[in-house]
Amino acid sequence: MVEPIEYSEKVKDHFRNPRNVGVIKDADAIGQVGNPVCGDLMEIQLRVEDNIIKDIKFRTFGCASAIATSSMVTEMAKGMTLEDALEITRSDVADDLGGLPQIKMHCSNLAADALHAAIQDYMDKQKSGVQKLDENEYEVAVVGSGAAGLSAATVSAYMGLKTVIFESGTWGGILNKMCSARLIENYPGLTGKMSPAGLTKTLLEDAEKQEVDRKEEDVSSIDIEQEGDFKVLTTEVGNEYKARFVVLATGSIPVESGVVGEEKFAQNEGGVYYLSTDPSKLADKRVLIYGKGYNAVSTAECLSGIVDSITLVTEESSFGVPEKVMDKVKKIEALKIMTSTNLLELQGANKVEKAILQDNTEDEKLEIYVDAVVLVSDLKPDIKAAEHLGVEIDESGFVKTDKHQRTNVDGVYAVGNVASDVDLLIVAAAHGAIVGHDVYNRLKAQ
């Protein structure tokens, strides 16, 4: 029979009510230790002013003793000079806790070691001349606020990295702009339970909780500093920011379809729009949606209830989406579906008035009257701000990345629709989380 482990009341208190748990944003130093036998992991972060530990926080994965000792050592060290804190031993921590069970002394009382590692990290940085980040300098800058961008920013900040995210349009990306109220599909755990607006609100709340800086500015250019390891981000309003790592989460932009009349009517609210359009511009209009696949079908769903009527057209024999999705779309009122049909030309004076179609099954031309046309054409990554850096593109037109979402340009990552044609929210969020962890590990290694 295994004897129960007896803990002191003080150990129980620090386990149940741990002090100084969390992350110090832009910490001056970080110390990590672990025990491979029992699996305990401890991390301590410091903020140091005039050689005094002004703030200290910890994150620990382990048993009651591991958490209690981490809590206790932070209480002991806070306010001490670095030299005095270096004198704290494992025995000191155990004694202040009223003792630890003998079986826990070696595998769980690593807190003093983590403290010493953090202090050593600070001293090493001072010797090497590592500079503290200024107001507009960051470890991570994320450009774009879809699921991928917000995930990358939140996880990076959670890991203790000073992080900023830029968005000049709609927070939450294209899905929140187009279909903010429709329930999300294909997101395990959230399918049919949350809307893009709800998900965006939750992601933004997480980002705020982790103290991510939010900038409502359009990043017009990303350049590499001639000397040093910073990337320089310049916005359209002329502000300049610096970051050691940049995450391209800018999504995709449509490729022109080449339909006759497209160029004319795509200007000055002439009636031609693309996937990223504001649905309010189409209110009460007769709309033709031309494209293929899930994007075309999803656009019809998003506009349902907003527009007067929808004609959904594809040149393919079908839209290639699951039958249950198509069945739901067919229930939309005032919807007409046309397959195996090409859009040849758009006609009108100053605005679109008529669409000329080619029915490929009957080999005949059709004319329909419309007020607006949404062209759901092929998409390409929106990397205009970083294109001059020479990021490599794969054969499908997406930015090449490795398993960590790194591009060929050191310190530049690509996530979501910038790096993959797998157009799923859960994939985008996973990309962002991968980046946050990878940046943290790279900075820790330095």
C-alpha positions in Angstrom: 0.0 0.0 0.0 1.3 3.4 -1.0 1.7 5.8 1.9 -0.1 9.2 1.4 2.2 12.2 1.0 1.9 14.7 3.9 2.2 18.4 3.0 2.5 21.3 5.5 -0.3 23.8 5.7 2.0 26.4 4.1 2.7 24.1 1.1 -1.0 23.6 0.7 -1.7 27.3 0.9 0.9 28.1 -1.8 -0.4 25.3 -4.0 -4.0 26.4 -3.7 -3.3 30.1 -3.8 0.0 30.5 -5.7 1.5 34.0 -5.7 3.0 35.7 -8.8 1.6 33.4 -11.4 1.8 34.6 -15.0 4.0 36.4 -17.5 5.9 39.6 -17.5 5.6 41.3 -20.8 9.0 42.1 -22.3 10.7 40.5 -19.3 14.3 41.4 -18.6 15.2 37.8 -18.0 13.8 34.3 -18.2 15.0 31.1 -16.4 13.8 27.6 -17.1 14.6 24.3 -15.5 13.1 20.8 -15.6 13.4 17.4 -14.1 13.2 14.6 -16.7 12.4 12.0 -14.1 9.2 13.5 -12.8 8.4 15.8 -15.6 8.3 19.0 -13.6 9.0 22.2 -15.6 9.5 25.7 -14.1 9.9 29.1 -15.7 10.7 32.3 -13.8 10.6 35.8 -15.4 12.2 38.9 -13.9 11.9 42.7 -14.3 15.0 44.3 -12.9 15.6 47.9 -11.9 18.8 49.2 -10.4 19.9 45.7 -9.7 16.7 45.0 -7.7 14.1 42.4 -8.6 11.1 44.7 -9.0 8.8 42.1 -10.4 8.9 38.3 -10.7 6.4 35.8 -12.1 6.4 32.1 -12.7 4.8 29.4 -14.8 5.1 25.8 -13.6 3.9 22.4 -14.9 4.2 19.9 -12.1 2.9 18.6 -8.8 1.8 20.5 -5.6 5.4 20.8 -4.4 6.6 22.2 -7.7 3.9 24.8 -7.7 4.3 25.7 -4.0 8.1 26.0 -4.3 7.8 28.2 -7.4 5.3 30.5 -5.5 7.4 30.6 -2.4 10.7 31.5 -4.2 9.1 34.4 -6.0 7.8 35.8 -2.7 11.3 35.4 -1.2 13.2 37.0 -4.1 10.9 39.9 -4.9 12.6 43.2 -3.8 16.0 41.5 -3.3 19.2 42.5 -5.1 20.3 40.0 -7.7 23.3 39.0 -5.5 21.1 38.3 -2.5 18.6 36.4 -4.6 21.4 34.2 -5.9 22.0 33.1 -2.3 18.6 31.5 -2.0 18.9 27.7 -1.9 16.6 24.8 -2.3 16.8 24.2 1.4 15.8 27.8 2.1 12.7 27.4 0.0 11.8 24.1 1.7 12.4 25.6 5.2 10.2 28.7 4.4 7.4 26.3 3.4 7.6 24.4 6.7 9.4 21.5 5.1 8.7 19.2 2.1 8.3 15.4 2.1 11.7 13.8 1.5 10.5 12.2 -1.8 9.7 15.7 -3.1 12.9 17.4 -2.2 15.0 16.5 -5.3 12.4 16.1 -8.1 10.1 19.1 -7.2 12.2 21.7 -5.4 13.7 23.2 -8.5 12.4 26.7 -7.9 15.7 28.1 -6.6 17.4 26.7 -9.7 14.9 28.5 -12.0 15.5 31.7 -10.1 19.3 31.3 -10.5 18.8 30.6 -14.2 16.8 33.8 -14.7 19.4 35.9 -12.8 22.1 34.4 -14.9 20.2 35.1 -18.0 19.9 38.8 -17.0 23.6 39.0 -16.2 24.6 37.4 -19.5 22.4 39.9 -21.4 24.0 42.8 -19.6 27.5 41.5 -20.5 26.5 41.0 -24.2 24.9 44.4 -24.4 21.4 43.3 -25.2 19.2 46.4 -25.3 15.7 46.8 -23.8 13.0 47.4 -26.4 11.9 51.0 -26.9 8.2 52.1 -27.2 7.8 51.2 -30.9 10.0 48.2 -30.8 8.6 44.7 -30.5 9.7 41.1 -30.5 6.8 40.1 -32.7 4.7 42.1 -35.2 1.7 40.5 -36.8 0.2 42.0 -40.0 -3.5 41.0 -40.3 -6.2 40.2 -37.8 -7.9 37.1 -39.1 -7.9 33.9 -37.0 -4.3 33.2 -38.0 -3.1 36.7 -37.1 -4.9 37.0 -33.8 -3.8 33.5 -32.8 -0.1 34.3 -33.6 -0.3 37.6 -31.6 -2.1 36.1 -28.6 0.2 33.0 -28.3 3.3 35.2 -28.7 2.2 37.5 -26.0 1.2 34.6 -23.8 4.8 33.4 -24.1 6.0 36.7 -22.7 7.0 38.4 -26.0 6.2 42.0 -26.6 3.7 41.8 -29.5 1.9 44.2 -31.8 -0.9 43.5 -34.4 -1.9 45.7 -37.3 -5.3 45.9 -39.0 -6.5 48.6 -41.3 -9.9 47.1 -42.1 -12.2 44.7 -40.2 -10.9 43.0 -37.1 -11.3 39.3 -37.6 -10.6 39.2 -41.3 -12.7 38.5 -44.3 -15.1 36.0 -42.7 -16.1 38.5 -40.0 -16.5 41.2 -42.7 -18.7 39.1 -45.0 -20.5 36.7 -42.7 -20.3 38.1 -39.2 -23.6 36.7 -38.0 -23.7 33.3 -39.7 -22.6 30.3 -37.5 -19.2 28.9 -38.2 -18.8 25.6 -39.9 -15.8 23.1 -40.0 -14.3 24.2 -36.6 -14.4 21.2 -34.2 -15.9 22.4 -30.9 -17.3 25.6 -32.4 -19.2 24.3 -35.4 -22.8 25.6 -35.4 -22.2 27.2 -32.0 -20.4 30.5 -32.7 -20.5 33.2 -35.3 -17.4 34.9 -36.8 -18.3 38.0 -34.9 -18.4 35.9 -31.6 -15.1 34.3 -32.4 -13.5 37.6 -33.3 -14.7 39.1 -30.0 -13.3 36.1 -28.0 -9.9 36.3 -29.9 -9.7 40.1 -29.3 -10.5 39.6 -25.6 -7.7 37.0 -25.4 -5.3 39.4 -27.1 -6.2 42.2 -24.8 -5.8 40.0 -21.8 -2.3 39.1 -23.0 -1.6 42.8 -23.5 -1.1 42.7 -27.3 -0.7 46.2 -28.7 -3.4 46.9 -31.4 -2.7 49.3 -34.2 -5.5 50.3 -36.6 -3.0 51.2 -39.4 -2.2 49.8 -42.8 1.4 48.4 -43.1 2.6 49.7 -46.5 6.1 48.4 -46.4 8.3 45.9 -44.5 12.0 46.3 -44.7 15.1 44.7 -43.1 17.3 47.0 -41.0 20.7 47.4 -42.5 22.4 46.9 -39.2 20.8 44.9 -36.4 18.2 42.2 -36.3 15.0 44.3 -36.7 12.4 44.4 -39.4 11.1 47.9 -40.1 7.3 48.3 -40.6 6.1 51.5 -42.2 2.4 52.4 -42.2 0.4 54.5 -44.6 0.1 57.3 -42.1 3.9 57.5 -41.9 4.5 55.7 -38.5 7.5 53.4 -38.2 7.7 50.3 -36.0 10.4 47.7 -35.5 10.2 44.0 -34.7 12.6 41.1 -34.5 10.0 38.8 -36.1 7.2 39.6 -38.5 4.1 37.4 -39.2 2.4 37.8 -42.5 -1.3 37.1 -41.8 -2.6 39.4 -44.5 -5.0 36.9 -46.1 -5.7 36.7 -49.8 -6.8 39.1 -52.5 -8.8 38.2 -55.7 -7.2 37.7 -59.1 -9.1 39.5 -61.8 -11.3 37.1 -63.8 -10.9 38.8 -67.2 -14.6 39.1 -67.9 -15.4 41.8 -70.4 -16.5 44.9 -68.6 -15.0 43.9 -65.3 -12.3 46.6 -65.3 -14.8 49.3 -66.2 -17.4 48.5 -63.6 -15.0 47.5 -60.8 -14.3 51.3 -60.3 -16.4 54.1 -58.8 -19.0 51.7 -57.4 -19.9 50.6 -60.8 -21.4 47.3 -59.6 -18.5 44.8 -59.8 -17.3 43.6 -56.4 -15.1 40.8 -55.1 -15.1 38.3 -52.2 -13.9 41.0 -49.7 -16.7 43.4 -50.3 -18.8 45.0 -47.6 -22.2 43.2 -47.8 -24.0 46.5 -47.0 -23.1 47.8 -50.5 -25.2 45.0 -52.0 -28.4 45.6 -49.9 -31.6 45.2 -51.8 -29.8 44.6 -55.1 -30.2 41.9 -57.8 -26.9 40.1 -57.4 -25.0 37.7 -59.7 -22.3 35.6 -57.9 -19.8 34.1 -60.4 -17.2 31.6 -59.2 -16.7 28.1 -58.0 -16.2 26.0 -54.9 -17.1 26.7 -51.3 -16.2 30.4 -51.6 -19.0 31.0 -54.2 -21.5 29.0 -52.2 -20.5 30.6 -48.9 -20.9 34.1 -50.5 -24.5 33.2 -51.4 -25.2 32.2 -47.9 -23.7 35.4 -46.5 -25.7 37.6 -48.8 -29.0 35.8 -48.1 -31.4 38.1 -46.4 -29.4 41.2 -47.4 -29.9 41.3 -51.2 -33.1 41.2 -53.3 -32.2 38.2 -55.4 -29.2 35.9 -56.1 -28.1 34.2 -59.3 -25.3 31.8 -58.4 -23.3 30.9 -61.5 -20.3 28.6 -62.1 -18.6 27.3 -65.2 -18.1 23.9 -63.6 -20.7 21.1 -63.7 -21.2 21.5 -59.9 -19.8 23.6 -57.1 -17.9 20.7 -55.6 -19.1 21.1 -52.0 -20.7 18.5 -49.7 -24.3 17.7 -50.6 -25.6 18.8 -47.2 -24.1 22.3 -47.8 -25.6 22.5 -51.2 -29.0 21.4 -49.9 -28.9 24.3 -47.4 -28.0 26.8 -50.1 -30.9 25.7 -52.3 -33.3 26.7 -49.6 -32.3 30.4 -49.9 -35.3 32.4 -51.1 -35.0 34.2 -54.5 -31.9 32.0 -55.4 -31.3 30.7 -58.9 -28.4 28.3 -59.5 -26.8 27.9 -62.9 -24.0 25.4 -63.5 -21.9 24.8 -66.7 -22.3 28.5 -67.5 -19.7 31.1 -68.4 -20.0 34.8 -67.6 -18.9 36.4 -70.9 -19.6 40.1 -70.5 -21.1 42.8 -68.3 -22.9 45.7 -69.9 -24.3 49.0 -68.8 -23.8 52.8 -69.0 -22.1 53.9 -65.8 -23.2 50.9 -63.7 -23.8 47.2 -64.4 -27.2 46.6 -65.9 -26.9 43.4 -67.7 -24.9 40.1 -67.7 -24.3 38.1 -70.8 -24.0 34.3 -70.0 -23.1 31.3 -72.1 -25.0 28.1 -71.3 -22.5 25.4 -72.2 -25.0 22.5 -72.0 -27.4 24.1 -74.5 -24.7 26.2 -76.3 -26.7 29.3 -76.1 -26.3 32.8 -74.8 -28.5 34.3 -72.1 -29.0 37.8 -70.8 -30.1 38.6 -67.3 -30.6 42.0 -65.6 -28.5 42.6 -62.5 -27.5 45.5 -60.2 -24.3 44.0 -58.9 -21.9 41.2 -59.7 -19.6 39.5 -57.1 -16.7 37.8 -58.8 -15.5 35.0 -56.6 -12.3 34.4 -58.7 -9.1 32.7 -57.8 -7.2 34.2 -54.8 -3.6 35.0 -54.3 -1.7 35.9 -51.1 -1.7 39.6 -50.2 2.0 40.2 -49.6 2.5 43.5 -51.3 4.1 45.0 -48.2 6.8 42.3 -48.1 7.0 41.2 -51.7 10.3 43.1 -52.3 12.0 41.0 -49.5 12.0 38.0 -51.9 9.8 35.6 -50.1 9.5 32.4 -52.1 6.2 31.4 -53.7 5.2 27.7 -54.3 3.7 26.3 -57.5 0.2 27.1 -56.3 1.0 30.7 -55.6 1.2 30.6 -51.8 4.2 31.6 -49.7 6.5 28.7 -49.1 6.9 27.8 -45.4 8.4 25.0 -43.4 6.7 23.2 -40.5 7.2 26.2 -38.2 5.6 28.5 -40.8 9.0 30.2 -41.4 9.6 31.6 -44.9 13.0 31.8 -46.7 13.5 35.3 -45.3 14.9 35.0 -41.8 12.5 36.3 -39.2 9.5 36.4 -41.5 6.6 34.0 -41.1 3.5 33.4 -43.2 0.2 32.0 -41.8 -3.4 31.3 -42.9 -4.4 32.0 -46.5 -1.0 33.6 -47.2 0.6 30.2 -46.8 -2.0 27.6 -47.5 -5.0 26.9 -49.8 -6.7 24.9 -46.9 -9.2 27.6 -46.2 -10.3 26.5 -42.6 -10.4 28.7 -39.5 -8.9 25.9 -37.4 -5.9 25.6 -39.7 -5.4 29.3 -39.6 -5.5 29.4 -35.8 -3.1 26.4 -35.6 -0.6 28.3 -37.9 -0.7 31.2 -35.5 -0.1 29.1 -32.4 2.9 27.3 -34.1 4.5 30.7 -34.8 4.1 31.9 -31.3 5.9 28.9 -29.9 8.6 28.9 -32.5 9.5 32.6 -32.0 9.7 32.0 -28.2 12.0 29.0 -28.7 14.2 31.0 -31.1 14.5 33.9 -28.7 15.2 31.7 -25.8 18.0 30.0 -27.7 19.6 33.3 -28.3 
